């Protein structure tokens, strides 16, 4: 069995690590796997880079931003991808993120329809069933259930367009492709996302929609030893007597709701608490004294030490389809504080606290009396291990691959 995975990145970022984990598991079980990716580089010489840096930039600047045609550039790179796929003759094609200016998706889907290849389609966000955006909850848009048009996020989403709103055209083309595809297995990474997809253009046509959670490596994300925590405190000059709330984001940008909510929470913290924000900070960030900023931590084990130091993990997103950092923090024993929105409130299960979106006053209100005994930390870690176990969830994908490969015509 030969699996081809297609994603925007590999070996970095959440989806890039998921792709590599899948690739390694496939090979461990004696099968072949190749990854086609659009951005960055790969550590595996068998992987395939889609397009060039120049193509990616032209796709972004002209097709996406000027013409409003995100996913319609990189023609040459996509044709080379299809010739490469012809040469290796995959048994299953696994699609991940198709946005990020690296792929001409009409060429790809026309190819998949023509060849009748079995397809696994993982939804890491909502882009694949909308005409434009990856998330729509915060603006309260439900047009994707019928037909996208006059997109409220046309200039703000992951693929901003300065001049043209093509959301209706793109939505209709996606709908047409999905109606002509051989039955796919669509994998949503949360039950919330599965329920959304079941109301979308992906529903019907023989496509199966199921949930397989993303995973956390509990060997890496485990409670840190006292020596590890003391070393972390010293490296970042953390106060010795404070209790810590930790929050992780790719970026902290003033004017974005996550940053604004974090700063508002910091102003409401009890005197014995400090908020640690981990991630890249925009140049115009100005953090209050109750915030300690730590640049983005790539090393998973080091990040687990930060979680282990925390009394609680505060998650400021209101639009998450999984929220892997919540599961990571629980695996290290931090109590999750989340907004009751999308999958953010699904991942903690019965643990932690859930608040109305952006209600940081209520979040601050639970902190003075918050107690985290060792027994609770062990329970949360066990819950994360059972539901987000790496080996178990990778096995579910292997079962899907075998089922799909048996359908190859």
Secondary structure, DSSP 4 states (H G I P E B T S, - for coil): -EEEEEES-SSSHHHHHHHHHHHHHHHHTT-EEEEEESSS--S-TTSEE-S-HHHHHHIIIIIIIIT--TTS--HHHHHHHHHHHHHH--SEEEE----SS---HHHHHHHHHHHT-EEEEEESSSGGGSSS-S--GGGT--GGGT---S-TTTTTSTT--SS---HHHHHHHHHHHHHHSPPPEEEESSHHHHHHHTTSTTSSTT-EEEE----B-TTTSSPPPHHHHHHHHHHHT--SS-EEEEEEEEEE-TTSHHHHHHHHHHHH--TTEEEEEEEEE-TT----TTEEEE-----HHHHHHHHHH-SEEEE--S--SS-HHHHHHHHTTPEEEEESSTTHHHHTTTSSEEESTT-HHHHHHTTTT----HHHHHHHHHHHHHHSBHHHHHHHHHHHHHHHHTT--
